[in-house]
Amino acid sequence: MKKAYDLDGKSLVVLDGLSCTFHQDESVSIVGASGVGKTTLLHLIGTLDRPTSGTILHFSKDVFSWPDKKLSSFRNKEIGFVFQFHHLLPEFNCLENVMMPCLLAGNGTDEAKDRAIELLEYLGLGGKEELNVKKLSGGEQQRVALARALVRNPRLILADEPTGNLDEKSGQKVAKLLFKIRQEVKAALVIVTHNLNLASMTDRCIGLKAGKAFEIPKEGLADFVMDEAA
């Protein structure tokens, strides 16, 4: 797979000859130096961006061969996104933010509300459903974002630096919840992170360098990260 961007008439190649596989019911971390293309890869996996060349298969299906409407429906149902800067809708409360993917998919309001309340209670936010998200702490906002990502029971969860904007205690809490829920719902989890402790919690680690991906043994993770930071 290749991904390049046009920059002032010149082609900027970010990923080139990249090949990797993610399996259902496993967690994978993606690590590498800043600017190496980690978030780009996550956006490609999440169908938020298209590859310049090559194929991306989801559950053996070439999803980019589909019409945009079908691709959007697939993304909404099968992929849950958790970002570093949660991207919650500031004009809405916790419940409304979590309900949003269900409502966009055409689900009934009562069904969406029941599912959202269930997740918020599970994530320790029971009683805060009606609070505007701007009134929550950073850790609480990220838990709302996690509930939103899970509300449609996706088969794939993509997380881009999910603890990067949190203090250590809040970050550890969000990470534990993320892994706990992933195991319960049997979803694949792919995390982009600079956090060595978070990366070591995943089943597999993939490094990005010079546009390509390769497996990193757990015992070599620290050396790779230190090398990339040098």
C-alpha positions, 0 to 999 in steps of 0.5 A: 500500500502507498499513501502520498500527498500533493505538496505544492505540486510535489508528491510527498510519500508518507507510506510506501510498500506498507503491508500489515495484518490485524486479526479479530480479537487482538490488540496491536500498538503502532509506534514510531517517530513523530511524522512517520505516518502513524496517524495516516495509517490509522486514518487509512485503516479507519476509511477516513482517507483512501490509499494512493495505491494498493488495497485495504481489506476489512473482513476480507472485503475491499471496502474502497471499492464500495460507493461512499454511502455504503462505506460511510455506513460500514464505518459508522457500524463497524469502526469505533474511533477514540482520538487524543482530543476526544472531538466531542460536540461541545453544544451537547451533553454526555448522553447526546454525544454518545447517542449520536452515532446511533441517531446518524445510523437511523436507530430509534431514539429510545434504543440509542438512549438506552444503549448510551445510558448503559455504556456511561454507567459502565464507564463510571459516568452514571448520573452525569448523562445530562451534564454538558461535556465542557463541565467534565474533566479531561479523563471523563471527557475521554470516557464519554468519547470511549462510550461513543466509540463503542455504542454501535458495538464495532468489530474494530476500535481505533485509538489515536494517542487515547491517553496522550492528553491526560495526566498519568492517573486518568490515562491509566484508567482510560487505558484499563477500561479500553482493554477491558471492554475490548476483551468483553466485546471481542473487538480488534483494537489498534492503538497509535501511541508514544506511550511505552507502557501502553504499547507494551499492554497490547498483544502485538507491536508494529513499528513504522519507519521509512514508510514501511511496517514491521513487527517489533518483539516486546523485548525490543520495544524500548530499544526501538522507541529510544532509537526513533527518539534519537 
